[in-house]
Amino acid sequence: HPSGDGQSNEDYVRQLISGSRFKRHDEIFTIANRLGVAPSFIKLDSVLSTEQESVARIDEMIKRYSLGHEDSRAVLLFDIADFSLFRPFEQASQLNSLSYSMNSAYSKLKQEGVEVSFARTTTGDGYYVWNRDLGKFPNVDLLTFFLLVLIDNAVARDKARSGIVPTLRSAFHIGSHYELSQAEGINPTIFSYIVGDVTIKLARLIDYVPPNGIYIGDFGATLPHSDELVGPADFLRYARDELLDISGLRMGESLLTDIRFESWSVGQADARVVEVTDKHGLSQTAHNLGFTVVLGSQELGLGLRN
């Protein structure tokens, strides 16, 4: 709106649906007045507790019936290269293989006390994946999960027949989004969907990621134990170290002993920023990721130099 009221209203609603929905009695009337609606009240059999645990449980329940907004969440996108060229059976096999790699990565991290409560929605030829939990640890834990899925997929491709294990185009970014539960009839599902700046960025980037390529969005976010904004290179070093700190981590039958970033990878000496212009004429910036994993006596390279 030329007056700026539209943006002001959007900012207000975005703030309103971010975080906890718990509001004081006077706040409810202030919000209703701003939105031009009349509040209605439901009489309960007992008074609700305002303890933090009770509020958190009610917030979780309300999520299923409402729209929410998050300012900063890690999201990743896996896209199966040349998916439409495969026969339906091969397509199903490749999606199943990718799902197996995600479940395997989840199990390995959970054994070490790293709980990645991941959710996903299909894109048809891949998945958007995010951590249901929010905060500094969940964001970097999802990046650790991302690396582990890529390694598991690479090990599987190294051993499997052609057409069964997918060749991936992958991207990771941290940004804002809206979250909603899709209603089926009158009953909301327990599955949520996300849409917003972070998914739009990933969708525009993935068109330019080559098969076996890995792009990281150009973001600023905070790591655990710090309030300083850092970029993708620091996040990747943290995630790499988190994986190497896991004693006895095996991929297939081999022990993971090292992860080395390539010289052209983000944060390294020969790294270059990737700049593309999407189909809408908008410029997109990303960072290329490449690394070598040492598994026993074998080395596998992941990522692709531009």
N, C-alpha and C positions, 0 to 999 in steps of 0.2 A: 504494500500500500504506500502511495507517495508520502503520506503523512508520517509513516514509520510506525503507525499503530499496529499494523499487521505483524511486524517483527516483534514489537513489544509484547503483543498477546501470545505469540508463539513462544517467546522466551519464558513468559510467565507459566504457560501450560507445561513446557518442558521441565521447568524447575519443580512444578507441582507434582509431576509424575516420576520424578527422580527420588530415589531413596525411600525412606519409610513413609507409609500412608497415615501413620498415627498423627492426629491433629487434636489440639485442645478444643474445648467447646467454643470459645470465642473465635478461634482460627477458622472453624467450620463456617461460621456466619460471615466472616470476612471474605473467605474464598467464594461462598455462594453469591455474595453481593457483587464481587468482581466478575463472576461468570454470568450474572443475571439469571440465576436459578434459585429455587426455594429448596432448602434442605429438608430431607425427610428422615425420620428416625424409626428404628426397629427396636421394639421392646424385647429384651432378653430375659430369660429365666433367672440369670444370675449376673452380677457385675463382673465385667471383664477386668482382669489384672493388667496393670500398666508396667509390670516387670519386663525387663528387656527380653527375656526368653519368650514370654507370652506374646509380646508385640511382634517379635520376629516370626513366630508361628502364624500369627494372623496375617502378617504381610505376605508370607509365602502362599497362604490360601487365597488372598485377594488377587495375587498375580494372575491366577487362572481366569479371572473375570475382567481384566483390565489391561490397559496399555501402559508400558513402562519405558523409561529412558535411562541410558547409562552413558556417562561422559567418556569413560576410558575402559575399553575391554579388548583383550587380544582375541583375534579371530583368524583362522587359517582357511585356506581354500585348496582342495585337491581336485585337479581336473585330469581325467584320463585322456591321454593324447590319442587322436584318431579314433575316438570311441565309436563313431557312427559307421566306420568301415568294417567293424567286426560283426560276425554273426551273432544273433540274439543269445545263443548259449555262451559264446565267448564274452559278451558284454556282462551277462550275469556272473560268470566266473571271475571277471576282473573286478566287478563291484564287491563280490564276496571276498576276494583276496585283499582288497583295500580295507574292508571292514575287519578282516582278520588281523591285519597289521596294526590297526588302531586298537583293537581289543588286546593284542599282545603287548603293545606299548603301555597300555593302561595297567595291565596285570604286573608287568615288570616294575613300574614305578610304585604301584601300590604296595608291593612287597617291601619297598624301601621306605614306606611311610609317606610317599608323595601321592596324595589323592587328587587326581585330575578328573573331576566330575564332568566329563565332556558331554555336550549335546551336539547334535548335527541335524542338518537339513540337506536333502539331496538337491543337486542342480540338474539331475538327469544323467550327467556323465561324470559326476563326482560329488563332493560334499563341502558345504561350509561347516566348520567345527569351531566350537567355543567352549570355554569353561563356565559351567553354571555358577561357580563361586566367583566372587569379585575381590579385587585388591592386588597388592604388589606381588605376593607369592603366586596367586592363581594365574596372573598374566605371564610371568616368566616360566612357571611350571608348564603352561601350554606350549611355550616355545621348546622346552625340553622334550615334551611329548611329541611335538612336530618333528624334531630331529630324529627321535627314536622310531617314529613311523617311517620316515624316509629311509633310515638304515635297514629296518626290517624289510621294507619293500625291495631295496637294492639286493639284499641277501637272497630273497625269494626269486627275484629276476635272474640272479646269477645261477640259480639251480634249476629253475622250472623250464618247461616247454614253452615255446613261443605262443602267445595269445592267451595264456592263462593268467599271468601276473601282469598288471598294467604298467605301462610307462607313464610317469606322472609329470604334469606341469603343476608347480606348487607355489603358493604365495602366503605370506604372513604379514599382518598389520595390526596396529592398535589404534582404535578410534572410537567414535560415538555411534550409538545406534538406538533404535526403538525395539522393544520386545513385546510380543503379544502371543497369546494362546489362540489357536484357531478353533473356533466352535464347530462341533459336528452335531447338527440338530440343535438341541437346547442344552447339550452337555459339553462344557469345555473340556478339551483334552488335557493331558498332563504334559504335552509336548509344546514347547514354545518355538517361535519363529523370530528371527531378527532381520531388520532392514534399517539402513542408515548410511552415514558417511563411510564407515569401515567396510561394509559389504559392497558399496558402490565402488570404492577404491579398488578392492580386490577384483571385482568383476572387470573393471577397466584394465587393470594390470595383466590379468591372466591371459588376455588376448594376445599379449606380446611376449609371454613366457614360452621359450622353445621347449620341445620335448626333453625331459630330464633337467630342465632349468628350474631354479629356485630363486624367487624374488622376495625381498623383504621391503615393506613399505617404509617411507621416510617419516618416522614418528619420533616423538619425544615422550618419555614416560619415566616413572620412578621404579627403581629396583628395591627389593627388601632392604631394610636397615638404612635407608637414605631417602631424603626428600628432594634430592637433586634430580632434575630432568636429564636423562641420558638418551642416547640414540641406539640404533640397531646393533652396532658393534659391541657395546657394553652388554646388551641383553644376550647376544650370542656367546660371548665369553662366559657369562654367568651360567647359561644353559649347558655349554660344553663342559664346564667344570663340575656342574651338578651331575652330569652323566658319568664323568670319569671318577667322581667320588664314590660311585656305587661299586662296591667290592664284589667281584665275581659275576659281573653282568655278562651274560652270554647271549649271542645272537646266532640262532641255530645251534651248532655244536661248538662254536668258537668263542673265545673270551675276548671281549672288547678291551683293548689296552691303550688305545690312543685315538684322538681326533685332532687332525691338523687342518687348519684353514689354508686354502690355496692363496698364493700371493696376490691374485686378482680379486679375492673375495672381499666383502665389505669389512672395513676396518684394517685391511692389510696394505702393504706398501704400494701395490699396483692397482688398488681398487679404483673403479670409476663409477660415478653415478649414472644410472640408467634413466634417460629422459625420453618419453614417447608422447606422441600426440594422438589421442584417441579419436574414435569416429565422430565425436561431438566437437572436435577441434580444441579440446581441453588438454593441457599439458599435465602429464603424470610423471612423478619422480619415484624411483625405487633404487634398491641396492641389490647387486648380484651376490649370491651365496654359493660358495663351492668349498668342499672339504673332503679330506681322505680319512677313512676309518681303518684302523688296524685291528684285524680280527685274527688272532693267533699269528700264523705266518702269512696270512693273506691281507692284501690292501684293496679297498674298494673306493673309487672316486665317485663323489656325488656332486651334482650341479654341473653347469655348462658355461664356459667362458663365452662372452659375447664377441 
